[in-house]
Amino acid sequence: MALQFQSASSAPAVPAPRALRHREGLRRTPRGARRRDGLYWAGSAVFALALAVVTTLPAHRVWGVCAALGYAGAAVLAGRTPYAWGRASALAAVAGSVLLPLAVLTVLGTAQSEVGVVEHSGDLLLATGSPYAPHPSLVDDFNPYLPGMALLGLPHALLGDIPLTDARLWFAAVFLGALAVAARPGGGRVRGGWRHGVLSAARTAVPADPVNPALLLASCPAVALALAVGGVDLPVIGLMCLGLALAGRSGGAVGAGAAMGAAAALKWTAWPLLPVVLVLLAVTAGRRAAVRAAVTALAVAAAGVVPFALVDPHAFVEHVVLFPLGAAGAGSPATSPLPGHLLAAHVPGGRAIAVAALAATAVGMAIWLLARPPRTVVAAADRVALGLALAMCLMPATRFGYLVYPLVLAAWFRRDRFLPSHGRFSVAHEPQL
C-alpha cells in the first residue's frame, strides 16, 4: 500500500473512518464468489433433505425437513445480494437449521438419546451423589461420559421437565459461550482509528454487510444438527477451542489449563488436546507456563471426576471404561460404517486390528508432536483435528457425528477467512513532519 505524503495545506480532506469503510464496503463481490456462496447453501439443503429421507431417527428427520427450508432460503438470498457470505443468508440458515427444528423438537418432546442420558445422570447425581446407575442392563442405562457432563443435567433435576431445563440448551450455551470468549482478542475485523489527527487505516476493508463467523459455523450442517437434536460433544469442543485460544495469549497458561481441565472432565475425547497444548506452551511460552497449565488442567479435571467416581467406583468403571470398549455386556449404539467399525463387524479379529491401528496412530502422532512441535495455535488445532479424525475413523464404536470435532477445530481458528474482503484501504494522508 503506497502512502502519499503531502503538506497540511495541500492535502485533500480525509473522510471519516466510518464513511471510508462504507464506501469501500460498497464494492461488489465478484460473481464467482456469489456463486460459491449460493452453491454451498444449496448443497446444504440437498444434504438436509437427503438425511430426512434416509434416516430412521425421528429427531434427525425433523431437523432435515426444517434445515432444508432454511438452507434453501439462504441460497435464494445469496443470489440476490451483491456480497458473498452475507448476514441475511447466514441468519436464514441458522433460523432454519437450528432455531426452527429446536423449537419443533422441544414441543414434540423429541431429542437425541444423549439428551436423556445426561438429564438422567443429573437426576442420579442429585439423588445419590453418583451420575452412574449401579446395575445398568439396557443400552440407555449406560452413561459413557465423565462425571462433569452430569452437571449439564442438573437444571433438569432441580427444576423439572420444562423447556429451559432441556440439556440441549445447556450444551449449546457452553459451546457458544466458550467460543465467544475464545474469539475476544481477535474478532476478524480490521481496526482503523485516528492517530495524531490523521487516519490510520488497516489494509483490509470491513464489508458493508459483514457476517459473524460464528453464524456460519453454527449454520454448518454438522454443527446445526448437533445444536438442534442435542449433540453432547459440542460443549467439549467449545472448551477445547477455548483452551487452544487461551494458550495463544500472553499469560494465558492457567486459563488454558482450566478450560482443558473442564473439557477433560466431560468426555474422554478432550484428553488428546492436553499434550498438544502443553507442547505448544513449552515451545512458545516456556516450560514453566506448560507446567502451570498442566497442573491447572489436572487439578480441574480431578475435581470434576474423582469425587463422583469414588462414590461408586465399580459403576464408574463399568459405564466410562467398559461400555465404550464393548466389554460391559451391552453394545454401543455408535455404529457408523467407518473403517474401525467395519473391521470390528466384518473381519475376524477385526476389533483387535482396529485397536492396534488406533494405538499405532497414537504413537505416530506422539512422535510427530515431539519431533515437529506446533508453534502456532492454528498448527496446534490442526494437529488435534487430524489426530481426532484418525482416531474416530479407527475406533470400533464410532459414528459420523464425531467428525464435528476436527471440523470445528480446523474451521474455527481460520474464521477470519470467512469474512469477505470487498476492497482495500489504498491510501492514507498524513501531514509532513
Stockholm file with secondary structure:
# STOCKHOLM 1.0

chainA/1-433         MALQFQSASSAPAVPAPRALRHREGLRRTPRGARRRDGLYWAGSAVFALALAVVTTLPAHRVWGVCAALGYAGAAVLAGRTPYAWGRASALAAVAGSVLLPLAVLTVLGTAQSEVGVVEHSGDLLLATGSPYAPHPSLVDDFNPYLPGMALLGLPHALLGDIPLTDARLWFAAVFLGALAVAARPGGGRVRGGWRHGVLSAARTAVPADPVNPALLLASCPAVALALAVGGVDLPVIGLMCLGLALAGRSGGAVGAGAAMGAAAALKWTAWPLLPVVLVLLAVTAGRRAAVRAAVTALAVAAAGVVPFALVDPHAFVEHVVLFPLGAAGAGSPATSPLPGHLLAAHVPGGRAIAVAALAATAVGMAIWLLARPPRTVVAAADRVALGLALAMCLMPATRFGYLVYPLVLAAWFRRDRFLPSHGRFSVAHEPQL
#=GR chainA/1-433 SS CCCEEECTTTSCCCCCHHHHHHHHHTSCCCHHHHHHHHHHHHHHHHHHHHHHHHCCCHHHHHHHHHHHHHHHHHHHHHHHSSSTTCHHHHHHHHIIIIIHHHHHHHHHTCCCHHHHHHHHHHHHHHHHSCSSCSSCCSGGGCCCSCGGGGGGGHHHHHHCSCGGGCHHHHHHHHHHHHHHHHTTTCCSCCCCEEETTEEECCSBCCCSSCCCHHHHHHHSHHHHHHHHHTCTHHHHHHHHHHHHHHHTSTTCHHHHHHHHHHHHTTCGGGTTHHHHHHHHHHHHTCHHHHHHHHHHHHHHHHHHHHHHHHHSHHHHHIIIIITTTTCSSSCCSCBCCCHHHHHHHHSTTHHHHHHHHHHHHHHHHHHHHHHSCCCSHHHHHHHHHHHHHHHHHHCSSBCGGGGHHHHHHHHHTTGGGGSCCCCBCCCCEEECC
#=GC SS_cons         CCCEEECTTTSCCCCCHHHHHHHHHTSCCCHHHHHHHHHHHHHHHHHHHHHHHHCCCHHHHHHHHHHHHHHHHHHHHHHHSSSTTCHHHHHHHHIIIIIHHHHHHHHHTCCCHHHHHHHHHHHHHHHHSCSSCSSCCSGGGCCCSCGGGGGGGHHHHHHCSCGGGCHHHHHHHHHHHHHHHHTTTCCSCCCCEEETTEEECCSBCCCSSCCCHHHHHHHSHHHHHHHHHTCTHHHHHHHHHHHHHHHTSTTCHHHHHHHHHHHHTTCGGGTTHHHHHHHHHHHHTCHHHHHHHHHHHHHHHHHHHHHHHHHSHHHHHIIIIITTTTCSSSCCSCBCCCHHHHHHHHSTTHHHHHHHHHHHHHHHHHHHHHHSCCCSHHHHHHHHHHHHHHHHHHCSSBCGGGGHHHHHHHHHTTGGGGSCCCCBCCCCEEECC
//
